[in-house]
Amino acid sequence: MSTSNAGSGSQASPPFSAHATPTGRLQPARRDVPRGWWVMFAGALLIAVYALGYLILGDRIYPPNLADSFRARPWGIYTHAFAAMFALGLGAFQFRAGLRERRPRVHRVIGRIYVPAALLTGASGLYMAAYSHSGMITHLGFGFLGAAVLATTSVAFIRIRALNIVAHREWMIRSYALIFAAVMLRVLLPLLIIAYKGDFDPAYRWVAWLCWVPNVLWAEWYIRRSRESNAVPGPSRRPALVTPANAPRARRART
């Protein structure tokens, strides 16, 4: 999951320094870690700890309406919880620009853990979706989610192997937006249950889609906005050629 500038075709501006506007006025330095990242990380960390609880406490913390299905398929839910714990917790660090720029080796190590964890999360989620509570609507909602995690993570991995850093970043944004469905489900489900006056089934049918579809829409908006502001150059920009001078760096990005 390396995001060095080897394939971006341009030099990135200093990430945390003041810069001049067209009128010559200085803008304040960019925050080292944006507030939004801390919000994302807090949500991811809480749900990662909750997933760890599944592994330690087992059916003592299963939601009552889902407990029978989870007990019937322990390896499905345990695999899903274990993989999602790593994908959620570690994936958030891949969006720390400072980590990518100052500690690229750490970024790559995290990526090597994130990719298999995300793929295992998607595969186990796809399996569990076939037995999800509340029927075909949830089967389809969670099934498409699992398939989308597999697809986006696979494409991101293929892109970095091809040294296409820009496309890799964009597909990783999509992948983690889908992984973040685990957080949104826990936020939205109680609200939907309240809206349906305590009726779990219709709330669960809604959340099977609402936990991830808005995430995908946000990811696409963010990617397009970033392209326009040159924070993430568009894929139409021609990547830099690999030359003898930058070949070692490109190989490190690939591995």
C-alpha positions as CSV (number, residue, x, y, z in Angstrom):
1,M,0.0,0.0,0.0
2,S,2.9,2.3,-0.6
3,T,1.8,5.9,-1.5
4,S,5.2,7.4,-2.4
5,N,5.4,9.8,-5.3
6,A,7.2,7.4,-7.5
7,G,4.2,7.1,-9.9
8,S,2.4,10.4,-9.3
9,G,4.3,12.3,-11.9
10,S,4.7,15.4,-9.7
11,Q,6.4,16.5,-6.5
12,A,4.1,16.9,-3.6
13,S,4.1,20.2,-1.8
14,P,5.4,20.3,1.8
15,P,2.5,18.9,3.8
16,F,2.5,21.0,6.9
17,S,4.1,24.4,5.9
18,A,2.5,27.7,5.2
19,H,2.0,28.6,1.6
20,A,1.1,31.8,-0.3
21,T,-2.2,32.4,-2.1
22,P,-2.4,34.1,-5.5
23,T,-2.7,37.4,-3.7
24,G,0.5,36.8,-1.8
25,R,-1.1,36.2,1.6
26,L,0.2,33.3,3.7
27,Q,-2.2,30.5,4.6
28,P,-1.6,28.8,8.0
29,A,0.2,25.5,8.0
30,R,-1.8,22.4,7.5
31,R,-2.6,20.3,10.6
32,D,-0.3,17.4,11.0
33,V,-3.2,15.1,11.8
34,P,-6.7,16.4,10.7
35,R,-9.5,16.3,13.2
36,G,-11.5,14.2,10.9
37,W,-8.8,11.5,11.0
38,W,-9.1,11.3,14.8
39,V,-12.9,10.9,14.5
40,M,-12.4,8.1,12.0
41,F,-9.7,6.4,14.1
42,A,-11.8,6.6,17.3
43,G,-14.7,4.9,15.6
44,A,-12.5,2.3,14.1
45,L,-10.7,1.6,17.4
46,L,-13.9,1.2,19.3
47,I,-15.3,-1.3,16.9
48,A,-12.0,-3.1,16.6
49,V,-12.1,-3.6,20.4
50,Y,-15.7,-4.7,20.1
51,A,-14.7,-7.3,17.5
52,L,-12.0,-8.5,19.9
53,G,-14.8,-9.0,22.4
54,Y,-16.4,-11.5,20.0
55,L,-13.2,-13.6,20.1
56,I,-12.7,-13.4,23.9
57,L,-16.3,-13.5,25.2
58,G,-18.0,-15.3,22.3
59,D,-21.8,-15.6,22.4
60,R,-22.1,-13.7,25.7
61,I,-22.0,-10.5,23.6
62,Y,-23.8,-11.6,20.5
63,P,-26.8,-9.5,19.6
64,P,-29.9,-11.5,20.7
65,N,-31.5,-11.5,17.3
66,L,-28.3,-12.7,15.6
67,A,-27.1,-15.1,18.2
68,D,-28.5,-18.3,16.7
69,S,-27.0,-17.6,13.3
70,F,-23.6,-16.8,14.9
71,R,-23.6,-19.9,17.1
72,A,-24.4,-22.1,14.1
73,R,-21.4,-20.7,12.2
74,P,-18.7,-19.9,14.7
75,W,-15.8,-20.0,12.3
76,G,-17.6,-17.6,10.0
77,I,-18.2,-15.0,12.6
78,Y,-14.9,-15.5,14.4
79,T,-12.9,-15.2,11.1
80,H,-14.9,-12.1,10.2
81,A,-14.4,-10.4,13.6
82,F,-10.6,-11.3,13.7
83,A,-9.9,-10.0,10.2
84,A,-12.1,-6.9,10.5
85,M,-10.3,-6.0,13.8
86,F,-7.0,-5.6,11.9
87,A,-8.5,-4.1,8.8
88,L,-10.3,-1.4,10.7
89,G,-7.6,-0.6,13.2
90,L,-4.6,-0.6,10.9
91,G,-6.3,0.7,7.8
92,A,-6.9,4.1,9.4
93,F,-3.2,4.7,9.7
94,Q,-2.8,4.4,5.9
95,F,-4.5,7.8,5.6
96,R,-1.9,9.5,7.7
97,A,-0.1,11.6,5.1
98,G,2.8,12.2,7.5
99,L,3.3,8.4,8.0
100,R,3.3,7.8,4.2
101,E,5.9,10.5,3.6
102,R,8.1,10.1,6.6
103,R,7.8,6.4,7.4
104,P,7.2,4.7,4.0
105,R,8.5,1.4,5.3
106,V,5.9,1.4,8.1
107,H,3.2,2.3,5.6
108,R,4.2,-0.7,3.4
109,V,4.2,-3.1,6.4
110,I,0.8,-2.0,7.5
111,G,-0.4,-2.4,3.9
112,R,0.9,-6.0,3.8
113,I,-1.3,-6.7,6.9
114,Y,-4.3,-4.7,5.7
115,V,-4.7,-6.3,2.3
116,P,-5.1,-9.9,3.5
117,A,-7.1,-8.8,6.5
118,A,-9.5,-6.9,4.2
119,L,-9.8,-9.8,1.8
120,L,-10.6,-12.2,4.6
121,T,-13.1,-9.7,6.0
122,G,-14.8,-9.5,2.6
123,A,-14.8,-13.3,2.0
124,S,-16.1,-14.2,5.5
125,G,-18.7,-11.4,5.3
126,L,-19.9,-12.7,1.9
127,Y,-20.2,-16.2,3.4
128,M,-22.1,-14.9,6.5
129,A,-24.4,-12.7,4.3
130,A,-26.1,-15.8,2.9
131,Y,-27.3,-16.6,6.4
132,S,-28.0,-13.1,7.6
133,H,-31.1,-12.3,9.7
134,S,-34.2,-10.8,8.1
135,G,-34.2,-12.4,4.6
136,M,-33.2,-11.6,1.1
137,I,-32.8,-7.8,1.6
138,T,-30.1,-8.3,4.1
139,H,-28.6,-11.3,2.2
140,L,-28.2,-8.9,-0.8
141,G,-27.1,-5.9,1.2
142,F,-24.3,-7.6,3.1
143,G,-23.5,-9.8,0.1
144,F,-22.8,-6.8,-2.1
145,L,-20.8,-5.3,0.7
146,G,-18.6,-8.4,1.0
147,A,-18.1,-8.6,-2.7
148,A,-17.2,-4.9,-3.0
149,V,-14.6,-5.2,-0.3
150,L,-13.0,-8.1,-2.2
151,A,-13.1,-6.2,-5.5
152,T,-11.8,-2.8,-4.3
153,T,-9.0,-4.3,-2.2
154,S,-7.9,-6.6,-5.0
155,V,-7.8,-3.7,-7.5
156,A,-5.8,-1.6,-5.1
157,F,-3.3,-4.4,-4.7
158,I,-3.1,-4.9,-8.4
159,R,-2.5,-1.2,-9.0
160,I,0.4,-1.0,-6.5
161,R,2.0,-4.0,-8.0
162,A,1.9,-2.1,-11.3
163,L,3.4,0.9,-9.6
164,N,0.3,3.0,-10.3
165,I,0.4,4.9,-7.0
166,V,-2.5,7.3,-7.8
167,A,-4.9,4.6,-8.7
168,H,-3.8,2.6,-5.7
169,R,-4.6,5.4,-3.3
170,E,-8.0,5.9,-4.8
171,W,-8.9,2.2,-4.6
172,M,-7.7,2.0,-1.1
173,I,-10.0,4.9,-0.2
174,R,-12.9,2.9,-1.6
175,S,-11.7,-0.3,0.2
176,Y,-11.5,1.4,3.6
177,A,-14.8,3.2,3.1
178,L,-16.4,-0.2,2.8
179,I,-14.5,-1.7,5.7
180,F,-15.8,1.3,7.7
181,A,-19.3,-0.1,7.3
182,A,-18.6,-2.0,10.5
183,V,-18.6,1.3,12.4
184,M,-21.6,2.8,10.6
185,L,-23.6,-0.3,11.3
186,R,-23.1,0.1,15.0
187,V,-24.0,3.8,14.8
188,L,-27.1,3.5,12.6
189,L,-28.7,0.3,13.9
190,P,-29.7,1.7,17.3
191,L,-31.1,4.8,15.7
192,L,-33.1,2.8,13.2
193,I,-34.4,0.5,16.0
194,I,-35.5,3.6,17.9
195,A,-37.2,5.0,14.7
196,Y,-39.1,1.7,14.3
197,K,-40.1,1.7,18.0
198,G,-38.0,-1.2,19.0
199,D,-38.7,-3.4,15.9
200,F,-35.3,-5.0,15.0
201,D,-36.1,-6.6,11.7
202,P,-37.0,-3.6,9.5
203,A,-34.1,-1.7,11.1
204,Y,-31.7,-4.5,10.2
205,R,-32.9,-4.6,6.6
206,W,-32.3,-0.9,6.2
207,V,-28.8,-1.0,7.9
208,A,-27.7,-3.8,5.6
209,W,-27.5,-1.1,2.9
210,L,-27.2,2.2,4.8
211,C,-24.0,1.1,6.6
212,W,-22.0,1.1,3.3
213,V,-23.8,2.8,0.4
214,P,-23.3,6.3,1.8
215,N,-19.7,5.4,2.5
216,V,-19.2,4.6,-1.2
217,L,-20.8,7.8,-2.3
218,W,-18.6,9.8,0.1
219,A,-15.5,8.0,-1.1
220,E,-16.3,8.9,-4.7
221,W,-17.0,12.5,-3.8
222,Y,-13.8,12.8,-1.9
223,I,-11.7,11.2,-4.7
224,R,-13.2,13.6,-7.3
225,R,-12.8,16.6,-5.0
226,S,-9.2,15.6,-4.4
227,R,-8.4,15.3,-8.1
228,E,-9.8,18.8,-8.7
229,S,-7.7,20.3,-5.9
230,N,-4.6,18.3,-7.0
231,A,-4.4,16.6,-3.6
232,V,-4.8,13.3,-5.4
233,P,-3.9,13.7,-9.1
234,G,-6.4,12.2,-11.5
235,P,-5.6,8.9,-13.2
236,S,-5.4,10.7,-16.5
237,R,-2.2,12.3,-15.4
238,R,0.7,10.5,-17.0
239,P,2.9,8.7,-14.4
240,A,6.6,9.3,-14.3
241,L,8.8,6.9,-16.2
242,V,10.9,4.5,-14.2
243,T,14.5,5.4,-14.9
244,P,17.8,4.1,-13.5
245,A,17.8,6.9,-11.1
246,N,14.4,6.2,-9.5
247,A,14.2,2.4,-10.1
248,P,15.3,1.5,-6.6
249,R,12.7,3.7,-5.1
250,A,10.0,2.3,-7.4
251,R,11.0,-1.3,-6.5
252,R,10.7,-0.4,-2.8
253,A,7.2,1.0,-3.5
254,R,6.2,-2.2,-5.3
255,T,7.4,-4.4,-2.5
